[in-house]
Amino acid sequence: MKNVKALLSHILVIIIAATTAGPVCAQFEEKGCGARAAGLANAYTAGASGPEAMYYNPAGLTGSDNIQAMSSYSRLFWGLTDDSNLGKGFIGISMPAGPKTALAAGYDRFFLAEYYSESIYYLSAGRTVSSSISLGLNIKILEKRYESNAYTQKSVRLDTGQVLDDVNPVFRDGYSVTNYTVDAGCTYGIADNAAVALMLRNITSPDMALSPDDEDRLLPAVKAGFEYDSGRMKILSDVESRGSDIGVAAGAEKWFFDDSIALRSGAAVGSRRYRSMSLGMSFRHKDMYGIDYGFSYPLGGIRQTYGTHEISFTVEFGKGPPVPVKTGERQ
């Protein structure tokens, strides 16, 4: 009985996390990518460059003229009372493929240890089509997987907690499903210090149901972003729509000491009483690497947590150090 209650508590964590982590649907919802964006409340559609651009807007891949490799790990809702281990990891690389084209590949994974995981494999390209316009495309393979264990293999009576000998009908056709979809993005530099961007995510609305007799399609999402660089501070904002859910996020960052140290903060609100605040900082070594840290805390929904913590490490090869891309500037 105790183990069954533990299982149900883990399932409850998944549901809560899905409905409070962002104003979107339960599976493959936006959890962010990279600690720099996390500190900006993920308002990064118009500001993304390097490997992070695969997630936020592949048009941003053209904002860098050298090879970048990035890895990131996030512990979500640290300190939940049932000791659930919710985590997210990302690894990716981006590189120029000519004077106007950039390519990237990456792997993104969210997991509830021992129970559930979501994986995304990226193959991305960005191209500058004019002095102010860049376009980008993602091809993504999505995988949703439940772990096979004593509770997913057998049926459980929710009224009594009794584990039955019957095969769990939810997993009669297997424990995982794989499908593919595409994203498309555009960035337009409206001035030397300002840019707007548009990102279309999961355009094909892939079916992620475990059984071929069921249907569980991802809703496409539309996200618009804005970035302004005053010379002293960058200000970013995003608006996202997915189904009936709407979310708004905004953040600001300032670099010090010749762009070697940055501080940032952000906030987001949205449907289903979603509210959160974020903080972050970065260190950039002038030779070739950078370290980012991001912290976000839910102001609605989940309680009794120490928030979400994310750290990223970026290495850059080629021309120049991994410093912030100037707003509106493209190859």
N, C-alpha and C positions, 0 to 999 in steps of 0.2 A: 504493500500500500504506500509506504514511504517513497519507494522508487517511482511508482506511478505518479504520485504528486509532484515529484521532482521533474518528471518528463513534462507534465502539464505546465509546470512553471516555466520551463524552457520554451515551450511552444508559445506561452503567453508573452515571454520576452520578445520573441520574433514579431508577434503581432503588434506589441507596443512600439518596438523600435521602428517598424515599418510605417506606423501611422503617426509617429512623432518626429522622426528623423528629417522629414521634409514633407511639403504639401503635395505628395504624389502617391502613386499606387504602391501596393505591398511588395511586389517583387521587382528587383532591378531598379529601385527608386534611387534618386540622386543622393549619394553619400559623400560626394566630393573626391578629389584626387590631388594629393600634394599638400604639404603643410602651409605653403605660402597662400594658396587659395583658401585653406581652412581658416586662416587668420582674418580673411576678408569676407567671411560668411559665404564663401563660394561665389561671390559676385565677380566672376572672372572671364565671362564670355568675350569681352572686348579686350582683355588684357593678357590672355594666355599666350605663351610662347614655349618653344622647346617641347619635351615629351608630354607635359601637362596639357598641351593643346589638343592632343588626341581626345581627351575627355571633354574639355570645355568648348573647343572650337578648332577643328583642324586647319582652318584658314590661318590661324596664328602660327603654324609651323614655319611660315615664310618670314617670321620676325627674327630668326636667328640665322647667322651665316657660318655656323660651325657645328661640329658634332656634339651632342649633349646626351648623357646617360643619367637617368634618375631612378632612385628607388625610394619607396615611402612605406611607412607602416603606421597604422592608426589603431588605437585601442578605444572602442566605442563604449560610451556610458560606463566608464570604469567605476567599480564600487557597488554594482547592483547587489542587493542583499542575497540573491541566490547564487552568487559567484559565477554567473554566466560569463563566458569568454567570447565576447563579440569583437571581432577584429577585421581589419581590411589592409591589404597590401597591394602595392603597384610596383612594376618595374617596366621601364621603357627606354627607348633610344630614338633620337631624331637626328637627321643629317641633311645637308643640302645635296641636291641632285642636279645641279645646274644653276645658272644665274637667277632663275625665277621659280625654281621648283624645289620642294623639300619633301622628304619621305620619313615615315616613322613606323615603328612596331612596338607593341606593348602588351602586357598582361595585367589584368586587374582582378582581384579576388576578395570577396566578402565572405565571412564564415561565422557560424555559431559552432564552436568546437564540439566535435563528436556527434553533431546532429544535422547540420545544413550548410550548404555553401552555394555561392553564385560566382561564376567565372566569366570574364570577357576577354577575348583575344582580339587585338586591334591590328589592322593594317591600314595605314593612313597616308594621305598625300595632300599637299597644299601647293597652290600656284598663284603667283602675282600676275594679274592680268592688266594692271595699269599702275601708275605711280601711287594710287590711293586705294586700290581694290585688290583684295586677295580672296580666293575661293579655296575650300577644302572639302575632302571626302573621307569618311571612315567606312571600311568594311569590317563588320564585327561578327564573331562567332560567340554565341551565348550558351552557357551551360548551367543548368540548375540541378543540384544533386542533394538528395537526402541520404544520410548514412544508414546502412543496414545494421540494426541492432535488435535486442530482444523486444523492444517496444514497437519498432516499425515493422518487424516481421510478423507480429501477431496483432489481432484485434484487441481493443481495450474498451470495456464498458465504462462510459464516462460517469454513469450514475453511481456505480459501485467501485470503480477502479479495478475490477477483475480483469486479468489478462486471459484471453480465450485462446483456444488452440487453432481457431480459424486464421487463415491468411488475411492480413490486413488488406481490405479491398482498395484502399487508396493507392497501394503500391503493387497491385496485381500485374501491371505492365512494366514494372521496373522502378528503380529509384532515381533515375536521372532523365533529363531531356536536353537535347541540343538543337539549336536553330541559329539562323543568321539574320542580320539586318544591316541597314546602312544609316549613316548620319551625313548631313551636309551643313557646311558653315560658310559664312561670308563676313569679311571685315572691311569697313570703309573708313579711311582716314579723312574726316571732314575738315581737319586743319592739322598743322604741325603738332599741336598739343592736344588733339581730341580725336576720338574714334568711336564709331558705333559698330555693332556686330549682331548677327543673327545666326542661331543654331537650331537645326531641325534634327531631333533625335528619334531613333527607332522608327524610321519612316515607313517601313513595310509592315509594322505592327505584327511581329512574329508570334506564333502560337507556342506557348511554353507549358502546355498541359502535359502531365505525365502519361495520360492515356489517349490513344488516337480517337476514342469515343467522346472525349471531352474537348473543351475549348477554353483556353486561358491566354488571351492575347495581351501583349504589352501595348499600352496606349502611346501613340506618338506624342512627343513633347516639342513645344516651341519656346525658345528662350531668346530674348533680346537684351543686349548689353550696351553700356556706355562707359567710356573712360576719358578722364580729363587730367592732364598734367599741368599744374600751375607753375612748375619749375621748383617749387618748394615741397609739394605734396601731390600724390596721385589719388584721385577719387574715382571709384568704380561703382556701378549699380547694374542690377539685373532684374528682369521681370520674366517669369516663367508661367506657361499655361500647359496643363496636361489633363485632358478630360475636363471635369468640372472644378479641378483644383487650380488655384493661382497662388504664386509666391513672389515676394519682392525682397531683394537683398541689396545691401549697400555696404561699402567698406572704404577705408582710406589707409594709405601707407606713406611713410616718410623715411628717406634714406639719409644717413649721416656718415661723416668721415670718408669722403670720396666714394660714396656708394658701397661701403664695406659693411655697414650695420643698418638694419631697418627695423622699425616698429610699425605695427598695423593693428587695426581693429575693425569690427564689422557687426552688423545686426541683420536679422531676417525675420519676416512675418509671413503668414500664409494661411491657407485654408485649414480647417480642422484644428483651430486654435494653436497652430504652430508658431512658436516664438523662440528665438535663440540669440545669443550674443557670442562674439568671437574676439580673440586676441592672438597676436603672433609676433614673431621676431625672426630675423635672418642674420647670418654672417656670411660674407663673401670674401674669400681670399683672392688677392689680385692675380694669382697665377692660374688657378684652374678649378677650384671647387667652391661649393657653397653648402651651408646647412640651414634648414628652415625648421621652425617649430610653430605649431598651431594648436590653439585650445578653443573649444566651443562648449557652451553650456546651455542646456534646454531650459527655457523660462516657462514652458508649459508642457504638460504631458508627463514624462518620466520624472520621478522624484527620487531623492536619496541616491544621487550619483555624484561622482567627482568630475563629471563631464567627459568629453572626448578629447584625447590627446593624440597629436600626429607629429611625426618627425620625418623629414626628407633629406636626402643627400644627393647632390648634383655634381657631376664631373663634366667638364667641358674641354674639348680638344680642338685645336685649331687657332683661329684668330681671336684674341682677346679673352677676358675673363667672363664668367657667367653673371654679368651685371644686368639690371633691368633694361628692357627694350623701351626706347623712346616712343611715347604714344603717337600713333599715326604713321610711324616710320615702318616701311616695308622694303624688301630687297628690290 
